[in-house]
Amino acid sequence: MEHNLASGELKVARPAWNHQRLVPRMVHIGCGAFHRAHQALYLHHLLDISDTDWGICEVNLMSASGKLLVEQLRQQDLLYSVTEKGAEHNDIHIVAAIKQALHPALDGHDGIIEALARSETAIVSLTVTEKGYCTQGASGELDADNPLIQHDLAHPAAPKSAIGFIVEALRVRRERGMGPFTVLSCDNLRDNGHVARAAVVGLAQLRDAQLAKWIGENVTFPSSMVDRIVPAVTDETRQEICDLLGVADPCGVACEPFRQWVIEDNFVNGRPDWDHVGAQFVADVAPFEMMKLRMLNGSHSFLAYLGYLGNCETIADTMQLPAYRQAALALMMHEQAPTLRMPDGIDLQAYADQLIARFSNPSLRHRTQQIAMDGSQKLPQRWLDSVRHHLQHGSDYRHLALGIAGWMRYVLGCNQQGEKFDVVDPLFDTLTHINQHYPEGDARVSALLAVKSIFGDDLPANPGFVTHLQHAYAQLCQHGARAAVESLSPEPK
């Protein structure tokens, strides 16, 4: 038998509580690295200090990789490790908050729907990325033409999308006279609770108006803001975790020490006391959500596109370049912070300084190309609404313009040396068509701006914005990413 968390001798202690006490009251869809390092770890810490019986039923819908992860979790008694990597030392946790792990290929669609529909399930949470909600980027409404949605309408009992599984499970609960559950989005989306509601109610409306009405009146969709840098797991990461644990852990993840979770306190069927282990329950998540999306995620994307084009493999590498470090801070404080309306007592300068320190953590190998994925879904909330603010107020947005230009250059799929790389994006076909017909210059900028699901109608119709963006794109192509970032003059104080 291969030595792993279930069979080997660990260098760190297993959890002290009895795993048998757990009841899978929470079903989580999308058991990726971020969830394992964030929401599941919060519950693990709560189990450490209380006698709660809340456990998680993990559901993965991804085909090959998702099935493998579920199989690996089962092989090691649903245990896995989280390594928090600080600049000077590491902390390791063996997480035992998972009670069950499911995948359609292993348990069938019926098995997953029944897990969602059973009476114990009080919360269904999601980390499925922006594209997992099958909504339109510009409007936020359900995209009825999305292939997954089309499939789920044709085959409602055998859905493919997370939204399809949720709607079918809610239909079953309603039919059986059961109460609703809470749908908790934990993705980096603006108004993620509203996005989840629009997707679920939207699909239900296409299926059955009465079901949609019942969902709208009974199910709650709290918003949440999640924050922790969790790089993609690599072979190097797995070996490092193995060395620290003394056994292999194919399900292990590594992340930064910092974590934050702000949650709208709107749960129809109960919730864990996550606030006892550092989470924050509030009436309105929106200000915190906007702060994180624009200052952290917005600057992350800026560093990802311009860093990758500037031959920086990781975010920490970009922080070694003074111009990038200065540009990230200027973007946060001069172009993103002015768009925010925060509660009293929130120090945005301190938040920005903390972000720069987190980005600079040399222990994290957070690849620029990982952050660059799915840009068409991220631009509207991270950059474009801020651009609209500056256009309305006549204020400067040069860093945002260069960031957008960086994305436009990145999705061409070749670096400054002409070497090709894969672009991962749900609009891949659209981008490929543009790359073939509009590979350079102002025509390329115009063609990308015409993608309505990203830029809407207003930005392409603003001559000043178009000219500014064309200039930024030309500068980037003529002089390269590093020179373009260096040319960003200091902002006025």
Protein Blocks (a to p, Z undefined) as FASTA:
>chain_A
ZZdfklmccfbdcdfbdfklpccfbccehiafklmmmmmmmmmmmmmmmccfbdcddddf
bfklmmmmmmmmmmnoopacdddddfkbccddddfkbfbdcdfklnojklmmmmmmpmkl
mbdcddebjklnopafklopacfkbmklmmmmmmmmlcfbfklmmmmmmmmmmmnopacd
ddddfbdcehklmmmmmmmmmmmmmmomklmmmmmmmpccdddddddddddddfklmmmm
mmmnopacfkbccddfbdcdddddddfebpadfklnopacdfblklmmmmmmmmmmmmmm
mmmmmmmmnopabfklmmmpmklmmmmmmmmmmmmmmmpccdehiafklmmmmmmmmmmm
mkbccdfklmmgoklmmmmmmmmmmmmmmmmnopackkmmmmmmmmmmmmnopafkopac
ddddfklmmmmmmmmmmmgcjklmmmmmmmmklnommlmmmmklmmmmmmmmmmmmmnoj
klmmmmmccddZZ
